[in-house]
Amino acid sequence: MQEATLTDADGVTIGYRRWVPANPAGIVLVLHGASEHGGRYDRFARVLNDEGWAVYAPDHRGHGRTAAATGRGIIGPGGLDGVLRDVDDLRRLAVDEVGALPVVVFGHSMGSLIALGYVERFGDGLVGCVLSGSAGVAPEGGREVAVAVRDMAEGGMAETPVEMLGPFNESFEPARTPYDWLSRDEAEVDAYVADPDCGDELLLTYGYIAELMTVGLDATEEAAIARIPTTLPFLLVTGARDPVSNDGAQVRELEARLRETGHDVTAHYYADARHELLNETNRDDVHRDVVEWLAHRR
């Protein structure tokens, strides 16, 4: 693993990591979730390296090493549009470094929202998109909540941190930690809780959440999905007990919308698995399914 930085068009210094094997045959851009960072994907990146994939993973604005430029939990200039441009900058940098190889976008949780927004705008030329721990299609009333959060942000609370992850643990109470909803693997949950760049130690602000909610709602509308190139195949990997997607129900709705617009979709719903599939007790099964799907993308 190597760490490096790039400076985007807004002047934000983006920290990223890269794992590049000898003679790579393709590139995977890994987009992490909220209140975490790209360094947590080291194990997954090494699995992909063994299969010949070079891996590039940014710390999104407000997260990890990039937070030094924006502030912790703050999205910075350009909002989510800036985040999407950052992904495109990293894609072009990766191609410049390792060659014009097939490129796949892998997004987890918040990263899956970013990935979906990205492929709608910059999907041409990609060979695949993987959505892990996706929230799927928001339930009824989601737009009203997004408007309320944006009103709070625009009313002077844009840089005020907000605790938004706690409710996901409700279906697992009484729980050992506030983050049992992430995984059945206690060691992985403990590592997350102890990480100074995760969870309660890095809360997103109202301004950041307002941007995420708007993009998430817009990106899953039928008209937006129809703008994604129909040649772009999708892999959906979801825990059947993931509270972020209402135990997978909201991802099944997203799957249906993707199929209705003519996209090739492969979907796996893992019994009893929770949110962080790459850190779950059945992660070897998830790795295998992702690797097998990627093998057909190059």
N, C-alpha and C positions, 0 to 999 in steps of 0.2 A: 504494500500500500504506500502510495506517495501522496503528500499533501501539497496543494498549490493554490494560487488565486488567479482570478481574472477581474478586470474592471469593466463594468457594463456601461451602457450609453448614458445612464443617469449618474455615473461617477461612483457607483456602489462597488466596493471590493467584495467579490463573491469568493468564499472559500469552497474548495472542492477536493475530492479524493479520487484517485484513479488506481485501478488494479489492472495491469496490462500483461498478459502472458506472452510468451514467445510466439510469434507468427499467429496473431489473432485472426479469426475468420468473421468476426462481427462485433458490434458494439451494443451494450445495454446501458441506457441512461436510467439510473435509479433515483427516484424522487421520494424523499422521506415524508413522514407524516408530521402532524402538529406536535409541538413540544418535544421534539427529539432532534436527531441530526444524522448526517450521512455516515458517520463512523460506526453506527450501530449495524451496518450492513456488511461488515467485514467478512463474516462467515459465509453469507450468501454470495458475496463477490468471489470468494475463493472457490466455491462450488461452480460458479459460472466460468471462472478462469480455467478450471480443469476441463471444461467443455469447449475451450477455445474462444470464449467471449471476453473482450476487454470491457471493463466496467468503469463508468464515470458517475460520481454521485455528488451533487452540490449540497452545501448547507443553504437552505432557502433563506431569504431575507428574514431577519429577526431571530434566526436559529444558529446554533453552533458558532463557528468562527466568523460567519457573516454578520452575526449580531454586533460585532465590534464596529461595523460601519453604519448600521441602521438603528441600533438600540435593541435591547432584548425584547422580543415579542412584537416589535414594530415593523411594519411592512415597508416603509420608506417610500421614496419618490416613485411615482408611476403605478403604485398599487399592484394589483394582481397582473395587470398588463406588463409591468416591469418584471415580475417573476417569470411570466411566460417567455419574455424576451431573453431572460437569463438562461432558461433551458435551451433556447435556440442558439445562444452564444456558445454554450457548453457543447452542444451537438456539433457545431461547426469546428470548434477547437479540437474535439475528439477525432473528427474525420481528418483534420489537418495533421494530427499527430500520428494516427495509426493507419490512415488510408481510407479510400472511398469504399467502405465495407457496409454490409447491411446494418441498419440501426433499428433497435427496438426501444420503446419507452416502457419502463416498469414504474408504476406509481402505487404507493401504499397510503391508504387512509386519506389525509389531506393531499398527499402526493397523487392519489388517484383523481382527485378533482382537478389538480394542476395538469395531470396527464391528459384528461379528457378535454379540458380547455385548450391544451396545446395541440392535440391532434386535429381539433376543429379548425385551428388557424394555420398550423404548420405541418399538417399530416402528410402532405405530398412527399414521396420518397422514403417514408418509413416502411418497414416490413412487418411491424407488429406492435401491439399495445397490450400490456398486462395490467390489470387493475386488481390490487390486493387490498382486502379490508375496506372496500369501497362502501360509501354511504348509500350508493344507488340513488334512486329517485326519491326525493324528499316527500314525506307524507303531506296530506292536506293541511293547509295552514302554514306551511313553510315560508311562503312568500310574505305573509303578514309578520312573522317573527323576524325575517330578514330586514324588513322595512323598519321595524321597531329598533333593532340593533343599530342600523345605519343612522336613524334619528338620534340615538344616544351618542354615537360617535361624532356626528356633525354638531351636536349640542355641547361639545367641549370635552367629551370623554374618549376621544380617538386614541390617546396614548395611555388610557387607564387599563391595567391588566384585569382580566376577568377569569374566574374559575369556571370552566365549561365542561370539564371531563368527569367531575364527580358523579353526576346522575347515571353515567354508564355502569356504575358498580352496583346499582340498586338491585338488579335481579340476582346478584351473587351474595347478597347479605344474608346472614352475618359473614363478613369477609375478614380475611387475615390482614389485608392492606386496602387502601383506596383504589388500587390498580389491579385487583384480581381479574377484572374484565379483560385484561390484555392477553392473558395466557394461563393455562393450567400448570405451566412449569414455574414453580415457586422461585427457582434460582434466577430465571429470566425476569420475573417481576421485581425481585429484590435488586437486580442490577439496574433496572430502569429507575426505581425509586432512589437509588444511591447516586445516580448520574447527575452531576450539577447542571447539566444542560437539558434535562428532561423533566416532564411532569410539573409538579408544584414549583420547581426551581426556575421554570421558564414558561410563564403564562402568556398567552397571546392577548393582545389588546382589543378593545371594542372595534377600533378601526380595522385591524387585521381580520377579525371574525366577520365584520360586515362585508368585506371584500370576498372572503371565502364563501359566505352564504349566497351572495349574489351570483358569483361565478358557478357555484355548484347547482343552483336552481336553473340558471340559464343554460348550462352545458348539457343538462339532461332533458331539455325540451325536445320534442320530436323534430322541430325545424332545425335546431342546432345539430342534433345527431345526424340528420340528413346531409349536413354540410361536410361530414367526415368522409374522406374518400372510401368508396365501397370496396376498394381493393385492399383496405387495411383490416387484417384479421385481429380479433380480440381474444384474450384469455382472461376469464374472471375466476379468481380464487377467493373463496369466502368461507368464513366459519359459520356453521349453522347455529352457533350460540353467540354471534357477534352482535352486541346491543347497538352498535353504530348503524347497522342496517336492518334493525328490527328482526334479528335472527335470520338474516339473509333475504327477507321478503322484499325489501326495497331494491336489492341487487337483481332479484328475479324480474322485477319490473323493468329495470334497465336492460337486462338481457333481452327481454321481449321487444323493447323499443329498438335495440340494435338489430335484432333479426328482422323486424318489420321494415327497416330501411335497407335491407339487403346485405348486411355485414355477416361475415363468417365469424361465428362465436363458439368458443369452447368454454364450458363453465364447470367448475368443481365446487361442490358445497360439502364441507368436511364435518361430519357428525361430531357434536360436542366441542368442536374447536371454537376458540374465541377470536379476538381481534387481530393479534399479531401472529399471523400464520407462520412467518419465518422464525418465530421464537416459540412456537407451540410444541407440545410433546410429540406431535405427528409431523414435525418439520421435514423429516426425511422424505415422507410421502409427497409433501408440497414441493420440495426441491425436485424430486423425480418428475412430477407432473409438469413443472415449469420447464425443466431441461428437455423433456421429450417434446413439448410444444415448440420450444425454441429451435430444436434440431430441424424443423421443417421451414424455418424462416430464413435460411441462408443457402 
